[in-house]
Amino acid sequence: MTGHGQRPPRRGQGQLESLVLSALREADGPATAGRVQECLGGDLAYTTVITILTRLLTKGAVTRERAGRSFVWTPVSDQAGLAAHRMRKLLDGESDRNAVLASFVTSLEPDDERLVRELLGRPGAERTD
């Protein structure tokens, strides 16, 4: 609560996840939840940090390893990789992938469309998953 009896504004789940991921990326290697809490200034409860890390683990954005009686957490990728992962999950949830991809590509700005075409034209762009 603030000095006038008002609570500070609540942050959204996505904003908290971004803060936690940023703290993990800035760490010199895997970090404990306590270390993440410290990096964020200590204004989040330890249990909140654990909850956010667990959600990120479920989403595939972080990994964890046992370290004694606790865990250490590591981000899976950078911000661009995480955004790409979210885009892929959204696409995987759609029944008409062709329509979604076509709509996405046609809605791109010309420079972005050109970049996508260049990336797809590079060797190794064709995957055989």
C-alpha atoms as one frame of an Amber mdcrd trajectory, in Angstrom:
protein
   0.000   0.000   0.000   1.088   3.554  -0.576   1.226   6.197   2.116  -2.378
   7.248   1.415  -3.875   3.781   1.835  -3.929   3.082  -1.886  -2.414   0.036
  -3.466   0.109   0.487  -6.274  -1.319  -0.369  -9.707  -1.325  -4.085 -10.475
   0.919  -5.325 -13.238  -0.436  -7.771 -15.776   0.803 -11.352 -15.946   2.618
 -10.736 -19.221   4.408  -7.729 -17.766   5.575  -9.742 -14.745   6.751 -12.566
 -17.001   8.756 -10.056 -19.057  10.356  -8.629 -15.928  11.317 -12.083 -14.662
  12.724 -13.103 -18.055  14.748  -9.881 -18.224  16.177 -10.565 -14.783  17.143
 -14.106 -15.860  18.793 -12.832 -19.052  20.820 -10.290 -17.099  22.076 -12.937
 -14.653  25.527 -14.455 -15.104  24.176 -17.956 -15.737  21.348 -19.881 -14.067
  19.661 -17.991 -11.214  17.632 -18.973  -8.175  14.173 -17.535  -7.587  15.647
 -15.572  -4.689  18.232 -14.021  -6.991  15.492 -13.109  -9.497  13.505 -11.527
  -6.659  16.563  -9.467  -5.647  17.183  -8.354  -9.248  13.608  -7.089  -9.411
  14.133  -4.911  -6.353  12.403  -7.213  -3.879   8.935  -5.730  -4.430   7.528
  -9.095  -5.591   6.866 -11.814  -3.057   9.077 -14.890  -3.360   5.983 -17.044
  -3.966   4.953 -14.725  -6.819   8.379 -15.120  -8.434   8.094 -18.928  -8.110
   4.606 -18.845  -9.648   5.815 -16.765 -12.604   8.863 -19.001 -13.131   6.638
 -22.093 -13.050   4.294 -20.561 -15.636   7.283 -19.724 -17.825   8.502 -23.318
 -17.445   5.107 -24.610 -18.582   5.263 -22.271 -21.607   8.738 -23.540 -22.498
  10.336 -20.124 -21.938  12.693 -21.263 -19.145  14.355 -24.442 -17.928  15.226
 -25.413 -14.396  17.775 -27.671 -12.746  17.934 -28.908  -9.205  20.625 -27.160
  -7.155  20.642 -28.549  -3.648  17.182 -28.135  -2.164  16.219 -25.458  -4.678
  16.176 -24.889  -8.430  18.150 -22.638 -10.713  16.362 -21.182 -13.707  17.648
 -20.337 -17.198  15.852 -18.556 -20.071  15.483 -20.745 -23.145  16.040 -17.937
 -25.624  16.270 -14.209 -26.061  13.274 -11.887 -26.451  13.061 -12.528 -30.198
  13.092 -16.284 -29.656  10.363 -16.025 -27.056   8.191 -13.898 -29.367   8.717
 -16.448 -32.151   7.744 -19.242 -29.757   4.497 -17.419 -28.844   3.722 -16.843
 -32.539   4.264 -20.540 -33.263   1.971 -21.576 -30.390  -0.756 -19.275 -31.707
  -0.359 -20.699 -35.186  -0.461 -24.258 -33.831  -3.857 -23.481 -32.270  -5.459
 -22.520 -35.579  -7.271 -25.001 -37.800  -6.537 -23.254 -41.128  -2.788 -22.599
 -41.003  -2.658 -21.614 -44.691  -5.245 -18.872 -44.234  -3.555 -17.547 -41.086
  -0.099 -17.480 -42.692  -1.429 -15.917 -45.900  -3.257 -13.244 -43.908  -0.145
 -12.589 -41.813   2.168 -12.216 -44.795  -0.210  -9.972 -46.727  -0.615  -7.715
 -43.690   3.133  -7.100 -43.339   4.735  -3.799 -44.214   6.722  -4.068 -47.493
  10.109  -4.070 -45.720   8.995  -6.844 -43.344   7.580  -8.905 -46.206  10.842
  -8.500 -48.106  12.785  -9.662 -45.035  10.582 -12.748 -44.626  11.093 -13.632
 -48.288  14.874 -13.182 -47.944  14.958 -15.372 -44.843  12.935 -18.083 -46.567
  15.262 -17.939 -49.584  18.383 -18.629 -47.533  19.982 -22.079 -47.600  18.643
 -24.169 -44.745  15.337 -22.292 -44.684  13.483 -25.358 -45.924  12.933 -27.738
 -43.042  11.809 -31.323 -43.175  10.117 -31.617 -39.760
